[in-house]
C-alpha cells in the first residue's frame, strides 16, 4: 500500500509541475500552456527534461538555472509538493470514506487544482484569474446537483452569493474607514467558488481559519520591509482545504469555543 501511495504522490507531483506552467503562463506570457517547452524566464533557454523533474530538479540545481545561474522561484517545488500532498490525501480520504468514484474524484480534483493555481498566481503576481475562480463555480453547482458534495444545490447557489458579498461588505467597510483597499475582487470571486463546493458552513470556517492563518503570517513578517500587501488567497485556500478534510472535527471544535 505504501508503494501505491508513493507512486500516486510522484504522479501528482508531475501534475503540480503542470499547474506551475498554467499559473505562470496565464499571467506572465501569451504562450498557451499546451504549447512549447518550458524555458528559463531570464535566458530563454529551453529547460531539458532532466532539469524538469518535479521537486528533485530544483534542489539538485540549488534553485538556479543551469545555464544562466539566475534564481528559480521557490514556488515551483512548493506547488509541486503541495499538489502531491493534497491530491494524494484526497484519494486516500475518498477511499477511506468509501466514496471514491471517478465523478467524485474528478470534481474535487478540479476544485483543489483551481485553489492551487489561484494561490500560485496570488503569491507571485497578486492576481487571481477568473477562469480558475468564477468559471469553476458551475462545477460546484453540478457537484451539489449530482449529490457528490455534502450540500444541496440550493445551499451551493446561496453560498456562492454569500461568499462573494460577505467579503465585498467587509472590503467596502474597510475601505471607508482606512481609505485603503483591504480585499480585492479576486478574493471575493474565490470565496464565491469555495462556497459553491463547501456551502455556508464552509464559507464561515474558511473565513475564520483563513483570517487566523493570514494574521499569523503578518505577525511573523511584520518587520520585513518587503511586506506591503498580504496575499489572502493562499490562506483562504489552505483554510478551505483544512475544512474539507477535517470538517466534522472543526465544526465540533468551533462550536465548543
Buried (B, 14 or more C-beta within 10 A) or exposed (E): EEEEEEEBBBEBBBBBBBBBBBBBBBBEEEBEBEEEEBBBBEEEEEBEEEBBBBBBBBEEBEBEBBBEEEEBBEBBBBBBBBBBBBBBBBBBBBEEEEEBEEEBBEBBBBBBBBBBBBBBBBBBBBBBBBEBBBEBBEBBBBBBBEEBBBBEBEBBBBBBEBBBBBBBEBBEEBEEEEEEEBBBBBBBBBBBBBBBBBBBBBBBBBBBBBBEBBEEBEEEEEEEEEEEEBBBBBBBBBBBBBBBBEBEEBEEEEEEE
